[in-house]
Amino acid sequence: MYAKQKLSPLRSRGRFSLRLVLLAFLVACPGFSRADSLEEGARALARKAGSSLHGVSISYEGQNLSSLSGKEFSNLSAVFQEELLRLGAKILPVDAAAAIVLTVTENPNAYIGIVQIRRKESSENVMEVLGPIEGAPAAELTYGLMVHKEFLFAQDAPILDLVFEGDARHASVLGTQAMASYELQGDRWTLTGAGQLPVHRSSHREPRGFLYFGINSQAAYLPGEVCTVSMPDAQGWKCEKYSGAIPIRSVSPDTVAEKKMGLWISAAQLGPAQATRIVATGLDGLARLYEDGPDPVAVFSGWGSEIASVHSRCGSGWQLLVTGQGDWTRTDTIQAMEIQERQAQPVSSPLEVAGAVTALHALAPQFAGDGATGASALAVVRNLQTGRYEAYRLSITCSN
């Protein structure tokens, strides 16, 4: 099963941002205050987690990625553990049947508690609104940016990556075991060539790939394999085993190597090549923000597995495109987010697409330098009606 199908215990695909849902929750509870709610929120979260534990032995770890003081977090953590014990759980330092990690984060309006329950064979997350942030600003119902999609072409085979040539009228497409060429003829993209790659492995269940163009060479990265071709020797494509991570356009591999990212699915870098702000989505359904140090400084929930950064020059200049939750049997959404002061805020309405987003990452022309990348993104959508893979170019405009 592909990771996107296991991202979150929240089964429904929300059409609105978590921030707006939380605002509605807070407005509906006029007597709700931080002093009264944090303890009850912690107990409610423990009850949610406890329903999945059934009295098994657990190890416990807590991390505070919010503006709560150390004393406030310690009190909340103690209440959470107390409720687990009341429900019959046994907290052990070692040799426990399951591991519990409590993370407290926040959005502009409220503190959020996220519990990750790790077992040998599986992992799941539960989430609870713990209480409002004092003096939190009201959520804005209007958005300052718009996400646009431009249909390029569709094909029956999966599309893993796409690179435009310098004239933007020719494109090379990487599939699971093949390469294809397209040309813009008039106002339509037309398939002009296709060929198989001499891969040694069968098609991988995770449709991921990266296409690299150098001055005299090309490389196609696939799960467990890399295929290369050198223009001067005219020997054609050669494929060999590859054990490294598949590169991601616009994300510095050196920066990724410095971070404790664990098992991640997709990543995006907010800023030019020398920037250190990276967001990565994990197999546990959470997205994590990394800055200068190796450890995450914020955790976000409620997103899908695919993300990409766009240098739009609107708002703060850089936005993060995020997909919606759900599996590949439902239509998807793409929404622009900005991260300010380690908080993620939606800055566009969700853009609906006709299927599941199977790939989302930065677009770049061949031989582009740092200044030429990041202005748009590629989205590949598997249309639920036709079953075909549709390629879209995404861009962001300032609507205000």
Sequence and secondary structure as in RCSB ss.txt:
>XXXX:A:sequence
MYAKQKLSPLRSRGRFSLRLVLLAFLVACPGFSRADSLEEGARALARKAGSSLHGVSISYEGQNLSSLSGKEFSN
LSAVFQEELLRLGAKILPVDAAAAIVLTVTENPNAYIGIVQIRRKESSENVMEVLGPIEGAPAAELTYGLMVHKE
FLFAQDAPILDLVFEGDARHASVLGTQAMASYELQGDRWTLTGAGQLPVHRSSHREPRGFLYFGINSQAAYLPGE
VCTVSMPDAQGWKCEKYSGAIPIRSVSPDTVAEKKMGLWISAAQLGPAQATRIVATGLDGLARLYEDGPDPVAVF
SGWGSEIASVHSRCGSGWQLLVTGQGDWTRTDTIQAMEIQERQAQPVSSPLEVAGAVTALHALAPQFAGDGATGA
SALAVVRNLQTGRYEAYRLSITCSN
>XXXX:A:secstr
  GGGGS S  S  SS HHHHHHHHHHT TT  HHHHHHHHHHHHHHHHHHHHTT EEEEEEEE SS  HHHHHH
HHHHHHHHHHHTT EE SSS SEEEEEEEEE SSEEEEEEEEE SS EEEEEEEEEE TT     SS SEEEEEE
EEEEESS   EEEE TTSSEEEEE SSEEEEEEEETTEEEEEEEEE   SS   SS   EEEE SSEEEEEETTE
EEEEETTTT   EEEE  S    TTS HHHHHTS   SEEEEEESSSTT   EEEEETTS EEEE SSSSEEEEE
 S  S EEEEE SSTTSEEEEEE SS TTS  EEEEEEEETTEEEE S  EE SEEEEEEEE  BTT  GGGSSS
 EEEEEEETTT  EEEEEEEEEE  
